[in-house]
């Protein structure tokens, strides 16, 4: 195992950049690290990455005054319970909705839970609804780079101005609830209230809402989702949700409401049994992947894949999805079934949705930080896999889509995750791995992660670089060594925070 320490300060460009990096990190130290975005990185990496790609999810306010106000809002939010500290109830968020006049009931909702694939599925649902000329609100978490990404209108994050305005609009009501409850509203609860208020104010025709964690007691679960979507369930957050898929399904099934339509992705048997039982109890209609809908065929294509999907109302062929991996094809099938259910296809009507509209919608889908290519020569792919099931499907997708002659991993993870399981999933495809850490206060130290990586990879295939910018540069160098021209690659993974920071360092934002 090798380790390189950052060079000592000197009058060269690298040390100037290093100083900038350290200064900005220091300036962010009074904020919740989960909300901070590292605004510095290797000058070499920035130059190699080329111009920004115009991704709305990574836009930052250009007006310094707006940026200052946004930071103030984030600082106020960071004084509340973070997303890892939970009190399992919806009492406080229900009280907030009450004093706000129940904004979450001003529009129909599609509620999305599961372990993996929630955000990508939500983005596909949103794209489909937009293509059918509905105005949408989408609430997802966590964010990749900016907290404003969590609340989207018509497929784009709300502006920083609108985010700030929404916060101050509901702040007096938040303080009213704070004063009457045993615990103050949490960071996630306030953001959820902001999202529901922003959607009602827009107003939207439909909301696509991703749970934060679980389902029954998640802050989002004050909506009456006419359509409940459950993406694949696997082991994650086992200290809070349960130690088996079936136990976790008990919590996630809490989003299934009376007379709703439930769209079930393929599930472990025990999870499926729990979810089906819940559906029966509340007279919900169920559509199951592999039974009522699914993926008929898929072929790897340039920039993504070509699909034929079977929905609950018919078959849809010639669909281009600009995302990689079999798991994304299955997410697309789930999203399509959810939108069919939303429009009453399969229940009130038997015909399928307009094929050309469906094709146009899927061709427009993006999912930042999920199998996302951000650089070429060597190719750098970002994927936010943070549990063994997610890592396994990512490893399969990378192998299928790219055919790298040499692939180097870069990984930083959060404390409490099954990092050994993640590393074991990636071991067959990584020639070497560079372990590092991100800016989160929950980040596992590079040395601690390295100790686990050595167990899996052996000491000769593990390199330690505590700083993420150094880790990226080291991985690019390793990828290029002894690799055929154009055949080398780097996969950055381990958490959404890691991917978000790497994305900005590689000049996507």
Rosetta blueprint (number, residue, H / E / L):
1 X L
2 X E
3 X E
4 X L
5 X L
6 X L
7 X L
8 X L
9 X L
10 X L
11 X L
12 X L
13 X H
14 X H
15 X H
16 X H
17 X H
18 X H
19 X H
20 X H
21 X H
22 X H
23 X H
24 X H
25 X H
26 X H
27 X H
28 X L
29 X L
30 X L
31 X L
32 X L
33 X L
34 X L
35 X L
36 X L
37 X L
38 X L
39 X L
40 X L
41 X L
42 X L
43 X H
44 X H
45 X H
46 X H
47 X H
48 X H
49 X H
50 X L
51 X L
52 X L
53 X L
54 X L
55 X L
56 X H
57 X H
58 X H
59 X L
60 X L
61 X L
62 X L
63 X L
64 X H
65 X H
66 X H
67 X H
68 X H
69 X H
70 X H
71 X H
72 X H
73 X H
74 X H
75 X H
76 X H
77 X H
78 X H
79 X L
80 X L
81 X L
82 X L
83 X L
84 X L
85 X L
86 X L
87 X L
88 X L
89 X L
90 X L
91 X H
92 X H
93 X H
94 X H
95 X H
96 X H
97 X H
98 X H
99 X H
100 X H
101 X L
102 X L
103 X H
104 X H
105 X H
106 X L
107 X L
108 X E
109 X E
110 X E
111 X E
112 X E
113 X E
114 X L
115 X L
116 X L
117 X L
118 X H
119 X H
120 X H
121 X H
122 X H
123 X H
124 X H
125 X H
126 X H
127 X H
128 X H
129 X H
130 X H
131 X H
132 X L
133 X L
134 X L
135 X L
136 X E
137 X E
138 X E
139 X E
140 X L
141 X L
142 X L
143 X L
144 X L
145 X L
146 X L
147 X H
148 X H
149 X H
150 X H
151 X E
152 X E
153 X E
154 X L
155 X L
156 X E
157 X E
158 X L
159 X L
160 X H
161 X H
162 X H
163 X H
164 X H
165 X H
166 X H
167 X H
168 X H
169 X H
170 X H
171 X H
172 X H
173 X H
174 X H
175 X H
176 X H
177 X H
178 X H
179 X H
180 X H
181 X L
182 X L
183 X L
184 X L
185 X L
186 X L
187 X H
188 X H
189 X H
190 X H
191 X H
192 X H
193 X H
194 X H
195 X H
196 X H
197 X H
198 X H
199 X H
200 X H
201 X H
202 X H
203 X L
204 X L
205 X L
206 X E
207 X E
208 X E
209 X E
210 X E
211 X L
212 X L
213 X L
214 X L
215 X L
216 X L
217 X L
218 X L
219 X L
220 X L
221 X L
222 X L
223 X L
224 X L
225 X L
226 X L
227 X E
228 X E
229 X E
230 X E
231 X L
232 X L
233 X L
234 X L
235 X L
236 X L
237 X L
238 X H
239 X H
240 X H
241 X H
242 X L
243 X L
244 X L
245 X H
246 X H
247 X H
248 X H
249 X H
250 X H
251 X H
252 X H
253 X H
254 X H
255 X H
256 X L
257 X L
258 X L
259 X L
260 X L
261 X E
262 X E
263 X E
264 X E
265 X L
266 X L
267 X L
268 X L
269 X H
270 X H
271 X H
272 X H
273 X H
274 X H
275 X H
276 X H
277 X H
278 X H
279 X H
280 X H
281 X H
282 X L
283 X L
284 X L
285 X E
286 X E
287 X E
288 X E
289 X E
290 X L
291 X L
292 X L
293 X E
294 X E
295 X E
296 X E
297 X E
298 X E
299 X E
300 X E
301 X E
302 X L
303 X L
304 X E
305 X E
306 X E
307 X E
308 X E
309 X E
310 X E
311 X L
312 X L
313 X L
314 X L
315 X E
316 X E
317 X E
318 X E
319 X E
320 X E
321 X E
322 X L
323 X L
324 X L
325 X L
326 X H
327 X H
328 X H
329 X H
330 X H
331 X H
332 X H
333 X H
334 X H
335 X H
336 X H
337 X H
338 X H
339 X H
340 X H
341 X H
342 X H
343 X L
344 X L
345 X E
346 X L
347 X L
348 X L
349 X E
350 X L
351 X L
352 X L
353 X L
354 X L
355 X H
356 X H
357 X H
358 X H
359 X H
360 X H
361 X H
362 X H
363 X H
364 X L
365 X L
366 X L
367 X L
368 X L
369 X L
370 X L
371 X L
372 X E
373 X E
374 X E
375 X E
376 X L
377 X L
378 X L
379 X E
380 X E
381 X E
382 X E
383 X L
384 X L
385 X L
386 X L
387 X L
388 X H
389 X H
390 X H
391 X H
392 X H
393 X H
394 X H
395 X H
396 X H
397 X H
398 X H
399 X H
400 X H
401 X H
402 X H
403 X L
404 X L
405 X L
406 X E
407 X E
408 X E
409 X E
410 X E
411 X E
412 X L
413 X L
414 X E
415 X L
416 X L
417 X L
418 X L
419 X H
420 X H
421 X H
422 X H
423 X H
424 X H
425 X H
426 X H
427 X H
428 X L
429 X L
430 X L
431 X L
432 X E
433 X E
434 X E
435 X E
436 X L
437 X L
438 X L
439 X L
440 X L
441 X L
442 X L
443 X E
444 X L
445 X L
446 X H
447 X H
448 X H
449 X H
450 X H
451 X H
452 X H
453 X H
454 X H
455 X H
456 X H
457 X H
458 X L
459 X H
460 X H
461 X H
462 X E
463 X E
464 X E
465 X L
466 X L
467 X L
468 X H
469 X H
470 X H
471 X H
472 X H
473 X H
474 X H
475 X H
476 X H
477 X H
478 X H
479 X H
480 X H
481 X L
482 X L
483 X L
484 X L
485 X L
486 X L
487 X L
488 X E
489 X E
490 X E
491 X E
492 X E
493 X E
494 X L
495 X L
496 X H
497 X H
498 X H
499 X H
500 X H
501 X H
502 X H
503 X H
504 X H
505 X H
506 X L
507 X L
508 X L
509 X L
